[in-house]
Amino acid sequence: MSKELLLIVLADAVLVIHVLFVFFVVFGIFAIYLGPFLKWHWVRNLLFRILHFFAAGIVVVQSWIGVICPLTVWEMALRAEVGSETYPESFIQHWLHTLLYYSAPEWVFIVLYTGFGSLVLASWYLVRPNKYTR
């Protein structure tokens, strides 16, 4: 396997990990709030809730301090190494723009991430996790 192909495969792997991370954070909060109504006991699993809390917290803190996600930086560095196309904005901004043709100032994303983080924090009180893991 050539070095260029290896770097592209690595960049694509980082992208897949990034997408899975975003799905975990976004769909995790939906599952947490829907879980009690659908009798999903796993949404109260303490380990799941701790991982979800910290994952969402990372996103919120990065937006507050103006840091682009390290996964985005890593992916773009790998793509730049082989001369592939890269994007300068954050992962979410790029894909929202690509998928929805939507672009907004950075402060809009900070507000959205902060609101989302507030939902995650509120979920610890509204859908309490178990004190033990199952």
C-alpha positions as CSV (number, residue, x, y, z in Angstrom):
1,M,0.0,0.0,0.0
2,S,1.4,3.4,-1.0
3,K,2.0,6.1,1.6
4,E,-0.7,8.3,-0.1
5,L,-3.3,5.6,0.0
6,L,-2.5,4.8,3.6
7,L,-2.9,8.5,4.6
8,I,-6.3,8.7,2.8
9,V,-7.5,5.5,4.5
10,L,-6.4,6.9,7.9
11,A,-8.1,10.2,7.2
12,D,-11.3,8.4,6.2
13,A,-11.0,6.3,9.4
14,V,-10.7,9.5,11.5
15,L,-13.8,10.8,9.7
16,V,-15.8,7.7,10.5
17,I,-14.8,7.9,14.2
18,H,-15.8,11.6,14.2
19,V,-19.2,10.8,12.7
20,L,-19.7,8.0,15.2
21,F,-18.8,10.5,18.0
22,V,-21.3,13.0,16.8
23,F,-24.0,10.4,16.5
24,F,-23.3,9.2,20.0
25,V,-23.6,12.7,21.4
26,V,-26.6,13.8,19.4
27,F,-28.7,10.6,19.4
28,G,-27.6,9.8,22.9
29,I,-29.5,12.8,24.3
30,F,-32.6,11.8,22.3
31,A,-32.3,8.2,23.7
32,I,-31.9,9.5,27.2
33,Y,-35.1,11.6,27.1
34,L,-37.1,9.0,25.2
35,G,-35.8,6.0,27.1
36,P,-38.1,6.2,30.1
37,F,-41.2,6.4,27.9
38,L,-40.0,3.5,25.7
39,K,-38.8,1.4,28.7
40,W,-35.2,1.5,27.7
41,H,-33.4,0.8,31.0
42,W,-30.0,1.1,29.4
43,V,-30.4,4.9,29.2
44,R,-29.9,5.0,33.0
45,N,-26.7,3.1,32.8
46,L,-24.1,5.1,34.8
47,L,-21.2,4.4,32.5
48,F,-23.2,5.3,29.4
49,R,-24.3,8.6,31.0
50,I,-20.8,9.5,32.2
51,L,-19.4,8.9,28.7
52,H,-22.2,10.9,27.1
53,F,-21.8,13.7,29.6
54,F,-18.1,14.0,29.0
55,A,-18.4,13.7,25.2
56,A,-21.0,16.5,25.1
57,G,-18.9,18.6,27.5
58,I,-15.9,18.3,25.3
59,V,-17.9,19.8,22.4
60,V,-19.3,22.6,24.5
61,V,-15.9,23.6,26.0
62,Q,-14.2,23.5,22.6
63,S,-16.9,25.9,21.3
64,W,-16.4,28.3,24.2
65,I,-12.6,28.5,23.8
66,G,-12.7,28.6,20.1
67,V,-10.9,25.4,19.4
68,I,-11.6,23.2,16.4
69,C,-12.1,19.6,17.3
70,P,-8.8,17.6,17.3
71,L,-10.4,14.9,15.1
72,T,-11.0,17.6,12.4
73,V,-7.5,18.9,12.7
74,W,-6.1,15.3,12.5
75,E,-8.2,14.4,9.5
76,M,-7.3,17.6,7.6
77,A,-3.6,17.2,8.4
78,L,-3.7,13.7,6.9
79,R,-5.6,14.9,3.8
80,A,-3.3,17.9,3.4
81,E,-0.3,15.5,3.5
82,V,-1.4,13.9,0.2
83,G,-2.9,17.0,-1.3
84,S,-6.5,16.1,-0.8
85,E,-9.2,18.6,-0.4
86,T,-9.6,20.0,3.1
87,Y,-12.0,22.5,4.8
88,P,-11.0,25.3,7.1
89,E,-14.0,25.4,9.4
90,S,-15.1,23.1,12.1
91,F,-16.4,19.6,11.3
92,I,-20.0,20.4,12.2
93,Q,-20.0,23.7,10.3
94,H,-18.6,22.0,7.2
95,W,-21.1,19.1,7.2
96,L,-24.1,21.4,8.1
97,H,-23.1,23.6,5.2
98,T,-22.5,20.7,2.9
99,L,-25.7,18.8,3.8
100,L,-28.0,21.7,4.5
101,Y,-26.4,24.7,2.7
102,Y,-26.4,26.4,6.1
103,S,-23.8,28.7,7.3
104,A,-23.8,30.8,10.5
105,P,-21.5,33.0,12.5
106,E,-19.4,31.1,15.1
107,W,-21.5,32.6,18.0
108,V,-24.6,30.7,16.7
109,F,-22.8,27.4,17.0
110,I,-21.6,28.4,20.5
111,V,-25.2,29.1,21.5
112,L,-26.4,25.8,20.0
113,Y,-23.7,23.8,21.7
114,T,-24.3,25.5,25.0
115,G,-28.0,24.8,24.7
116,F,-27.3,21.2,23.9
117,G,-24.9,21.0,26.8
118,S,-27.7,22.4,29.1
119,L,-30.0,19.6,27.9
120,V,-27.4,17.0,28.7
121,L,-26.9,18.5,32.2
122,A,-30.6,18.7,32.8
123,S,-31.0,15.0,31.8
124,W,-29.0,14.1,34.9
125,Y,-31.9,15.4,37.0
126,L,-34.8,14.6,34.7
127,V,-33.7,11.0,33.8
128,R,-31.5,10.1,36.7
129,P,-28.9,7.4,36.0
130,N,-28.6,4.3,38.2
131,K,-26.1,4.4,40.9
132,Y,-24.7,1.2,39.6
133,T,-24.2,-0.1,36.0
134,R,-26.1,-3.0,34.6
